[in-house]
Amino acid sequence: MLEALARLVDRRRWRVYYLALGATLLFGVALPKALGSWDGLEDRFGTAMGGDFLAFYTGGRLALQGRSESLYDFEAQKALQDELLGRERGQSSAFLNPPPFALLMVPFAALPYPAAVGCWWALSLLLLALSLRLVRGSLERAGPELLFSLLFLPASLTLVMGQNAFLTLALASATFAALRGGRDGLAGVALGAMVLKPQLAIGFGVVLLVKGRWRAIGSAVATATTLGAIAWLSLPGAWEAWLAQLPEAAALVRDQLPGSGFSAYYQVGVPGALALLLDPVAPAIADVAIPLTTITIAVAIGLRWRRRPWEPGSRQWALAFAAAVAAGWLASPHLLLYDLTLFLLPGWVAYQQLGAGTEGRPFGGGRFYGLTLLTLLFASLWVPLVSVWLWNTLGTAGLPRIVPQGVTVALALWVLALARVANEPDSREKGPAPVRDLTVNEGPLDRPHTE
């Protein structure tokens, strides 16, 4: 089936289909949400301009006002947001990131809210472009267009919702590029900065520990410690408050807090997918399965890399490292749909390193290309079409909200396949040809292929 799908979507069709899917989702889902009718700073659905950016702005504003002890007080957050939006709302957008992220948001919080949203959107686009440039430069091959990356639904949602996945993507891309270039110290600085969302550094950390890359590890620890210390000195009581609220935050993202209304169906990591299945019927089992799953995936990554040579200049290293990082993201206890923006990194690596397969099909053609197409469809359509419908329908019917997260299964299979192709020899070594930009149409379908 995968090979048949790969044959169907040839080198011209894949570009047309992808652009059509991305444009439909962007103009039919994302932009109408962002540019619809507004009442003040809210749309007709009660969502604030910039979406989740409201939570980040709240953290920065509380830090700016010297109220660091209230940084993780949900009632204080709600009161500030009600004041900002000019009315009392039934729920708020919770700020949950570690204290260093609140410091990062202080310059934005010093601006009026609409201006802050605009600056955040501009920064997000710059970070996306920087990430792509870093990966292209480290692999020294032509890569996909910026437009193609932005039309990936999670990336569009990240922009429209004002989320911070582009920041994490930039740090992950910088870490990858620095390691690829043999600059372990610089890689550690970028990795240490991921203290802003530490759960997304699992894959990086496991591989570096197993391979004994102590310069990178030391630099990462020093960077994270420095950022943490700056936050500790600047925001008295914030770290203590953050640690104290972790259990409540974990319950919030699993929709276990009465009246929270958290959209738990956005969870796409393996632990989150288990929570969607088990929480409605066996939450005690979920409490054990979630951390056990994270640990199991981390151990599997370590075992996979224990005997792999450290050859950052090789094609196999790039593919295997990208797979390990992606597996670490799937192991995260908190991974939502917009966080799948991070999978642009392993996607870029696979696109550039596998090159064109039969008849110029990207990602090496064949079954891996077919699986990539299916995973792309699942990442773009499963949550909007299936998870949201089940969540709302079951809730309305008073039934347990048991939501099978098919996109998680597709992503896990894709990551496993990427790890497997990393062990395959590079067919281009026998008769290499320049790797073209596969996003460019090159003529009729029956044009002879020379690679």
Sequence and secondary structure as in RCSB ss.txt:
>XXXX:A:sequence
MLEALARLVDRRRWRVYYLALGATLLFGVALPKALGSWDGLEDRFGTAMGGDFLAFYTGGRLALQGRSESLYDFE
AQKALQDELLGRERGQSSAFLNPPPFALLMVPFAALPYPAAVGCWWALSLLLLALSLRLVRGSLERAGPELLFSL
LFLPASLTLVMGQNAFLTLALASATFAALRGGRDGLAGVALGAMVLKPQLAIGFGVVLLVKGRWRAIGSAVATAT
TLGAIAWLSLPGAWEAWLAQLPEAAALVRDQLPGSGFSAYYQVGVPGALALLLDPVAPAIADVAIPLTTITIAVA
IGLRWRRRPWEPGSRQWALAFAAAVAAGWLASPHLLLYDLTLFLLPGWVAYQQLGAGTEGRPFGGGRFYGLTLLT
LLFASLWVPLVSVWLWNTLGTAGLPRIVPQGVTVALALWVLALARVANEPDSREKGPAPVRDLTVNEGPLDRPHT
E
>XXXX:A:secstr
 HHHHHHHS TTHHHHHHHHHHHHHIIIIIHHHHHS EETTEETTS BTTTTHHHHHHHHHHHHTT GGGTT HH
HHHHHHHHHHTS  SS     S HHHHHHTHHHHTS HHHHHHHHHHHHHHHHHHHHHHHHHHHTS    HHHHH
TSHHHHHHHHTT SHHHHHHHHHHHHHHHHTT HHHHHHHHHGGGGSGGGGHHHHHHHHHTT HHHHHHHHHHHH
HHHHHHHHHSTTHHHHHHHHHHHHHHHHTT STT    GGGB SHHHHHHHHHTTT HHHHHHHHHHHHHHHHHH
HHHHHHSS   TTSHHHHHHHHHHHHHHHHT S  BGGGGGGGHHHHHHHHHHH   GGG STTSHHHHHHHHHH
HHHHHHHIIIIIHHHHHHHHHTT       HHHHHHHHHHHHHHHHTTS  GGGTS      TTS  S TTS   
 
